[in-house]
Amino acid sequence: MVLLRFTLSEEGVNALRDALACLNKFSDEVSLEAKRDKLVFTALNSSKSAYAAFSFATNRFFSKYQYEGVAQNREKFFCKLYNRALLSLFRARTGDSLHDPEKGGSVIERCDVAIEDEAGRKSRFMVKIACRNGMTTKYRLPFEVSPPVHAKFDKDEAIHSWCISSKTLRQLMDHFGPGIEYLDIHSDEDATVNLTCFTEKVASGDEVLKKPLHTSIAVEKDEFDSFDVSEDKLHIVVSVKDFRAITNHAVFLGSDVSAQYSIPSRPMQIRYDGDGVKCEFLLMTVGERGAPGQRTRNNRTGERPAPRAQQLESAASRATSKAPTPAPRPTPATRREPMPSLRPIAHRQSQRPPPATLDDDSLFVQQDDDYQWEPVKMNEGEDEEEEGYARLEWDASDRPNPSAIKMSSVIAYQATQRNGPGPVHNEEQDQLMSYLDPTQRLSQARQFGLFYD
């Protein structure tokens, strides 16, 4: 039993392919919901932080549209399909430039789609594509009867909004390179809007050139068709991957992109319309509020939070509810706490070098043990320039054990030299003077062959 039949023109096939390509950025599976007045394709990502929906008007988008419905539910029919398989069916086809009069243009003339679902038979999504060269291709895809999941959005609490041309927004996003994760949208007190892209991926300390880069662009509010954000320094952070997929598809339709949101941790709605198609996206946000006591998350002092990605509220499993605004928290206005993120942050413990150990067999002296090898200071109370150190000097005496000389004699001699010249008439001092003075220079001793060049 055929439940649904519709026919697409060449332009309709291209528009449906672009919509499926955009939905593929969110999920590998797409939900189809057919009604008498519209056909809706929806997708919800695995983390339930992004939702996309494309609604096609039956009286404008399709060449033919016939909905029969099922006995259990005549109002609507729903199923779930594998998105990549659909993309392969509606892929772009070009003709032979030598034989095709349109010189390699698209060869699709029309596309007929039918959905069969009957007890005792396999459910099939059938596609028949007729080409201008007379060739006809048919495809049959299985599907699963499963109700779609729709995310809810409360427009009454979305007091902030802005609208901008899709072409202008695409040009702004082209300034940000690949590898970034988040987009921070906030306005200053002046007439500028800041778009900042950044990432929180941890890079190795040795790879200096591969560390994350923060890129910020200041846009005049005149570039927006409308910009109504009543709260100053309100930071709204969304995923760049999802936002870029929306921007790229909006450029194909040439429509203006509108956004509505309230506070961080609440979803942002992005909408734009085309010829017979309405596009709606819900993105979960994080961020911070500029006014004291209005931060959406409470952070511990001196600790960066590791928040978990928020999830969009499912209309199929929960009742309508509003998240209360967090209670005001008095915080200093001059210090800004780190912004919460969608990615958990892995804290790494600081590594300290192991304590130095004394190894008797080691050939090297530990850095902390250098003081053990300093010269012996004889006079601790004197200045640095007048400190007396035990010196190794030339011994010209013939005494068998010169080290037996008492150190007190050396100290007494040095004290006498500092106090001034004076007659010293003792035998021990004469011996000290005789062996402390060198006998000859080293240059004179080279003639005996004791040294080699």
PENORDA-V371067 format. One record per residue. N is the residue number from 1. PSI is psi in radians with two decimals (none if undefined). NEAR is the number of other C-alpha atoms within 8 Angstrom. D_LAST is the distance of its C-alpha to the last C-alpha in Angstrom with 2 decimals. Layout:
# PENORDA-V371067
N/PSI/NEAR/D_LAST ; N/PSI/NEAR/D_LAST
This chain:
# PENORDA-V371067
1/2.19/5/110.44 ; 2/2.12/9/108.74 ; 3/-0.55/12/107.94 ; 4/2.39/14/106.25 ; 5/2.39/13/106.22 ; 6/2.72/12/104.58 ; 7/2.37/12/103.59 ; 8/2.46/14/100.61 ; 9/-3.10/11/100.27 ; 10/-0.73/10/97.10 ; 11/-0.61/7/96.11 ; 12/-0.64/10/96.96 ; 13/-0.74/11/94.69 ; 14/-0.73/10/91.77 ; 15/-0.69/8/92.45 ; 16/-0.65/9/92.74 ; 17/-0.72/11/89.49 ; 18/-0.67/9/87.62 ; 19/-0.73/10/89.08 ; 20/-0.62/11/88.09 ; 21/-0.65/9/84.54 ; 22/-0.72/11/84.32 ; 23/-0.50/12/85.73 ; 24/-0.38/11/83.17 ; 25/-0.33/9/80.45 ; 26/-0.71/13/82.09 ; 27/2.71/11/83.27 ; 28/-0.28/9/83.70 ; 29/2.54/10/87.36 ; 30/2.43/13/90.03 ; 31/2.35/13/93.44 ; 32/2.29/13/96.52 ; 33/2.00/12/99.56 ; 34/2.32/12/102.65 ; 35/3.08/10/105.59 ; 36/-0.49/9/108.50 ; 37/-0.17/7/107.04 ; 38/2.79/10/103.28 ; 39/2.15/12/100.55 ; 40/2.32/11/97.51 ; 41/2.25/11/94.05 ; 42/2.76/14/91.85 ; 43/2.50/13/88.43 ; 44/2.22/12/86.67 ; 45/2.96/10/82.98 ; 46/-0.59/6/81.82 ; 47/-0.01/7/80.68 ; 48/0.66/10/84.01 ; 49/-0.01/13/82.30 ; 50/2.40/14/83.57 ; 51/2.40/16/87.03 ; 52/2.47/13/88.27 ; 53/2.33/11/91.85 ; 54/2.13/12/93.41 ; 55/2.09/11/97.17 ; 56/2.21/11/98.96 ; 57/2.27/12/102.47 ; 58/-0.49/13/104.89 ; 59/-0.16/7/107.09 ; 60/-0.60/8/104.33 ; 61/-0.61/12/101.39 ; 62/2.55/13/103.20 ; 63/-0.70/9/105.55 ; 64/2.52/9/107.55 ; 65/2.15/11/107.35 ; 66/2.08/8/109.64 ; 67/2.16/10/109.22 ; 68/-0.68/8/111.48 ; 69/3.10/11/109.85 ; 70/2.88/8/110.35 ; 71/-0.57/5/113.25 ; 72/-0.61/4/111.22 ; 73/1.80/8/109.97 ; 74/-0.25/9/111.56 ; 75/-0.65/7/109.61 ; 76/2.78/10/106.09 ; 77/2.45/11/104.06 ; 78/2.66/12/100.40 ; 79/2.99/13/97.81 ; 80/2.33/14/94.06 ; 81/2.79/12/92.21 ; 82/2.11/10/88.71 ; 83/-0.70/11/87.40 ; 84/-0.57/8/85.11 ; 85/-0.68/8/88.04 ; 86/-0.68/10/90.11 ; 87/-0.62/11/87.37 ; 88/-0.50/7/87.33 ; 89/-0.76/8/91.10 ; 90/0.43/10/91.15 ; 91/2.80/7/88.03 ; 92/2.38/6/88.12 ; 93/2.32/7/89.55 ; 94/2.61/8/89.31 ; 95/3.13/10/91.34 ; 96/2.20/8/90.54 ; 97/-0.33/10/89.93 ; 98/-0.57/7/91.58 ; 99/-0.41/6/94.84 ; 100/2.21/10/95.11 ; 101/-0.38/7/96.94 ; 102/0.14/6/94.89 ; 103/1.06/10/91.66 ; 104/0.26/11/89.84 ; 105/-3.11/9/91.38 ; 106/2.43/8/92.40 ; 107/0.00/10/94.96 ; 108/2.21/11/96.40 ; 109/-0.80/10/100.02 ; 110/2.90/11/100.91 ; 111/2.14/14/99.92 ; 112/2.27/11/102.45 ; 113/2.37/12/101.47 ; 114/2.52/12/103.65 ; 115/2.16/12/103.13 ; 116/2.36/12/105.08 ; 117/1.92/11/105.53 ; 118/2.54/8/108.35 ; 119/2.34/4/108.97 ; 120/-0.06/4/108.35 ; 121/2.71/6/106.20 ; 122/2.39/7/102.54 ; 123/2.38/11/101.70 ; 124/2.50/11/100.28 ; 125/1.83/12/98.87 ; 126/2.36/12/99.98 ; 127/2.30/12/98.71 ; 128/2.04/11/100.26 ; 129/2.12/12/98.54 ; 130/2.23/12/100.53 ; 131/2.85/11/98.65 ; 132/-0.38/8/100.02 ; 133/0.15/5/99.54 ; 134/-0.07/6/102.04 ; 135/2.44/7/99.53 ; 136/2.29/8/100.11 ; 137/2.50/7/97.68 ; 138/2.49/8/98.59 ; 139/2.57/8/96.47 ; 140/2.15/8/97.34 ; 141/2.38/8/95.18 ; 142/2.71/9/95.90 ; 143/2.91/11/95.91 ; 144/2.26/8/96.26 ; 145/1.83/7/99.07 ; 146/2.35/7/97.26 ; 147/2.49/8/98.07 ; 148/2.78/11/95.56 ; 149/2.14/8/93.70 ; 150/2.35/9/94.07 ; 151/2.54/10/91.99 ; 152/2.61/9/93.91 ; 153/2.22/7/93.29 ; 154/1.87/6/95.18 ; 155/-0.37/6/95.74 ; 156/-0.59/5/97.30 ; 157/-0.17/7/94.05 ; 158/1.54/10/91.99 ; 159/-0.20/10/92.25 ; 160/2.46/10/89.21 ; 161/2.74/13/89.37 ; 162/2.79/13/88.00 ; 163/2.37/12/88.73 ; 164/2.71/13/86.56 ; 165/2.46/11/86.71 ; 166/-0.59/13/85.08 ; 167/-0.75/8/83.42 ; 168/-0.72/9/81.83 ; 169/-0.62/10/80.70 ; 170/-0.71/11/79.16 ; 171/-0.63/8/77.20 ; 172/-0.69/9/75.85 ; 173/-0.40/8/74.79 ; 174/-0.31/7/72.96 ; 175/-0.32/6/70.38 ; 176/2.27/9/69.19 ; 177/-3.11/6/66.90 ; 178/2.89/4/67.04 ; 179/-0.02/5/65.86 ; 180/2.75/10/67.59 ; 181/-0.68/11/70.03 ; 182/2.66/11/72.03 ; 183/2.16/12/73.82 ; 184/2.10/13/74.53 ; 185/2.09/11/77.50 ; 186/2.69/11/78.13 ; 187/2.58/13/79.56 ; 188/-3.12/10/78.59 ; 189/-0.44/7/80.89 ; 190/-2.93/5/80.65 ; 191/0.82/8/82.05 ; 192/2.65/11/79.19 ; 193/2.23/12/78.75 ; 194/2.28/13/75.27 ; 195/2.02/12/74.38 ; 196/2.20/11/71.13 ; 197/2.42/14/69.72 ; 198/3.02/12/67.08 ; 199/2.76/11/66.01 ; 200/0.32/7/65.04 ; 201/2.40/5/63.11 ; 202/2.16/5/59.92 ; 203/2.71/8/56.82 ; 204/2.58/7/53.44 ; 205/-0.48/5/50.96 ; 206/-0.45/4/48.38 ; 207/1.36/8/50.93 ; 208/-0.70/7/51.02 ; 209/-0.21/4/52.77 ; 210/0.18/6/55.50 ; 211/2.69/9/56.65 ; 212/2.60/9/60.33 ; 213/2.29/6/61.41 ; 214/2.17/8/64.37 ; 215/2.23/8/66.41 ; 216/2.40/8/69.21 ; 217/2.26/8/71.86 ; 218/2.14/8/74.27 ; 219/2.34/9/77.68 ; 220/2.50/9/80.47 ; 221/-0.29/9/83.63 ; 222/-0.35/5/85.52 ; 223/-0.36/8/84.02 ; 224/2.50/11/86.12 ; 225/-0.63/9/89.82 ; 226/2.51/8/90.27 ; 227/1.85/9/87.96 ; 228/1.54/7/89.64 ; 229/1.88/9/87.21 ; 230/-0.33/6/88.62 ; 231/2.20/5/85.71 ; 232/2.61/10/82.59 ; 233/0.71/11/79.10 ; 234/2.00/12/80.50 ; 235/2.13/13/77.79 ; 236/2.10/13/79.10 ; 237/2.22/12/76.58 ; 238/2.96/12/77.60 ; 239/2.28/10/75.94 ; 240/-0.63/11/74.55 ; 241/-0.82/7/75.35 ; 242/-0.73/11/79.03 ; 243/-0.64/9/79.26 ; 244/-0.65/9/77.71 ; 245/-0.68/10/80.14 ; 246/-0.76/9/83.03 ; 247/-0.75/11/81.81 ; 248/-0.66/9/81.36 ; 249/-0.60/11/84.89 ; 250/-0.52/13/86.46 ; 251/-0.62/11/85.15 ; 252/-0.65/6/87.13 ; 253/-0.32/9/90.32 ; 254/0.59/9/89.54 ; 255/2.91/11/90.84 ; 256/2.42/11/89.94 ; 257/2.23/12/88.08 ; 258/2.46/11/89.50 ; 259/2.47/11/87.87 ; 260/2.41/13/89.41 ; 261/2.95/13/87.80 ; 262/-1.38/11/88.17 ; 263/2.87/9/85.20 ; 264/2.64/14/82.04 ; 265/0.02/10/82.67 ; 266/2.60/10/85.95 ; 267/2.68/13/86.30 ; 268/2.33/12/86.13 ; 269/2.26/12/88.74 ; 270/2.23/11/87.94 ; 271/2.60/11/90.89 ; 272/2.68/12/91.69 ; 273/2.68/11/94.60 ; 274/-2.82/9/95.11 ; 275/1.70/7/98.08 ; 276/0.17/10/99.86 ; 277/2.44/11/96.86 ; 278/2.29/11/95.75 ; 279/2.31/11/92.21 ; 280/2.37/11/91.33 ; 281/2.52/11/88.08 ; 282/2.15/14/87.25 ; 283/2.28/14/83.64 ; 284/2.50/14/82.60 ; 285/2.75/13/80.59 ; 286/-3.11/13/78.22 ; 287/-2.75/15/76.94 ; 288/2.81/14/77.60 ; 289/2.47/13/80.02 ; 290/-0.55/10/79.00 ; 291/2.52/9/81.58 ; 292/2.44/12/80.75 ; 293/0.14/9/82.35 ; 294/0.28/12/83.00 ; 295/2.52/13/80.06 ; 296/-0.29/12/81.18 ; 297/2.53/7/78.84 ; 298/2.16/5/77.81 ; 299/2.58/8/74.10 ; 300/2.66/7/72.52 ; 301/2.26/4/70.34 ; 302/0.29/4/66.72 ; 303/2.26/6/67.40 ; 304/2.29/7/67.83 ; 305/2.77/8/70.86 ; 306/1.35/10/70.91 ; 307/2.75/9/74.36 ; 308/2.57/8/76.22 ; 309/2.28/9/77.76 ; 310/2.75/10/81.31 ; 311/2.49/8/84.13 ; 312/2.59/14/87.08 ; 313/2.25/7/90.43 ; 314/2.30/10/92.46 ; 315/-0.33/11/96.09 ; 316/-0.26/6/97.06 ; 317/-0.24/5/95.92 ; 318/2.75/7/96.10 ; 319/2.87/5/98.59 ; 320/2.27/6/98.01 ; 321/2.69/4/95.99 ; 322/2.38/4/94.05 ; 323/2.11/4/90.78 ; 324/2.59/4/91.23 ; 325/2.33/5/88.89 ; 326/2.60/8/86.33 ; 327/2.51/6/87.13 ; 328/2.47/8/85.47 ; 329/2.07/8/82.32 ; 330/2.00/6/81.15 ; 331/2.64/6/77.58 ; 332/2.38/6/75.67 ; 333/-0.36/7/76.20 ; 334/-0.40/4/72.77 ; 335/2.20/5/70.85 ; 336/2.21/5/71.37 ; 337/2.73/5/70.92 ; 338/2.50/5/69.28 ; 339/2.34/6/71.73 ; 340/2.73/11/73.08 ; 341/2.95/11/72.34 ; 342/-0.23/9/73.86 ; 343/2.25/9/70.78 ; 344/2.46/8/69.88 ; 345/2.23/6/66.47 ; 346/2.00/5/64.12 ; 347/2.30/4/62.43 ; 348/2.32/4/58.88 ; 349/2.45/4/57.44 ; 350/2.34/4/54.23 ; 351/2.16/4/51.37 ; 352/2.57/4/49.18 ; 353/2.57/4/45.89 ; 354/2.60/4/46.29 ; 355/2.50/4/45.49 ; 356/2.39/6/42.03 ; 357/2.58/5/41.95 ; 358/2.02/5/39.61 ; 359/2.04/5/38.01 ; 360/-0.46/4/36.26 ; 361/-0.03/4/34.58 ; 362/2.53/6/33.24 ; 363/-0.16/4/29.53 ; 364/2.65/4/30.35 ; 365/2.33/7/32.01 ; 366/2.62/9/35.37 ; 367/-0.63/5/35.75 ; 368/-0.15/6/38.52 ; 369/0.33/8/36.59 ; 370/-0.50/9/33.84 ; 371/-0.37/6/35.68 ; 372/-0.27/5/35.01 ; 373/0.24/6/31.30 ; 374/2.72/6/31.72 ; 375/2.71/6/30.87 ; 376/2.19/6/33.74 ; 377/2.22/9/35.84 ; 378/-0.68/8/37.25 ; 379/1.74/8/39.68 ; 380/-0.47/6/41.47 ; 381/-0.12/4/43.98 ; 382/2.94/7/41.71 ; 383/2.97/6/40.60 ; 384/-0.60/5/37.44 ; 385/-0.41/4/35.81 ; 386/0.22/6/36.81 ; 387/2.43/11/36.09 ; 388/2.16/7/34.53 ; 389/2.58/9/31.91 ; 390/2.10/8/30.63 ; 391/2.62/4/27.08 ; 392/1.97/4/24.29 ; 393/3.08/5/23.27 ; 394/2.34/8/21.75 ; 395/1.90/8/24.06 ; 396/0.08/9/24.27 ; 397/2.84/7/27.61 ; 398/0.37/4/28.56 ; 399/2.38/5/30.98 ; 400/-0.49/4/30.98 ; 401/1.35/5/31.83 ; 402/-0.34/7/30.66 ; 403/-0.12/5/31.59 ; 404/-0.13/5/35.18 ; 405/2.37/6/35.35 ; 406/2.44/7/37.85 ; 407/-0.40/6/36.89 ; 408/-0.53/6/40.04 ; 409/-0.70/10/38.61 ; 410/-0.74/9/35.69 ; 411/-0.70/8/38.22 ; 412/-0.64/8/40.48 ; 413/-0.74/9/37.77 ; 414/-0.64/8/36.88 ; 415/-0.62/8/40.60 ; 416/-0.68/10/41.03 ; 417/-0.59/8/38.33 ; 418/-0.59/6/40.06 ; 419/-0.26/6/43.53 ; 420/2.83/6/42.67 ; 421/2.46/6/41.90 ; 422/2.60/5/44.20 ; 423/2.16/4/44.45 ; 424/2.01/5/43.22 ; 425/1.26/6/44.26 ; 426/2.66/6/43.44 ; 427/-0.62/6/41.31 ; 428/-0.63/7/39.47 ; 429/-0.67/11/38.34 ; 430/-0.69/9/37.03 ; 431/-0.65/8/34.98 ; 432/-0.73/9/33.63 ; 433/-0.54/8/32.58 ; 434/-0.64/8/30.91 ; 435/-0.26/11/28.54 ; 436/-0.51/10/27.83 ; 437/2.33/9/26.30 ; 438/2.59/9/22.63 ; 439/-0.70/5/22.37 ; 440/2.93/6/19.40 ; 441/2.77/7/16.62 ; 442/-0.56/6/13.08 ; 443/-0.52/6/12.04 ; 444/-0.42/7/14.39 ; 445/-0.16/10/13.10 ; 446/-0.37/9/9.66 ; 447/-0.26/7/11.94 ; 448/-0.02/5/13.07 ; 449/0.38/7/10.07 ; 450/-0.30/7/10.23 ; 451/2.59/5/6.74 ; 452/2.51/4/3.77 ; 453/none/2/0.00
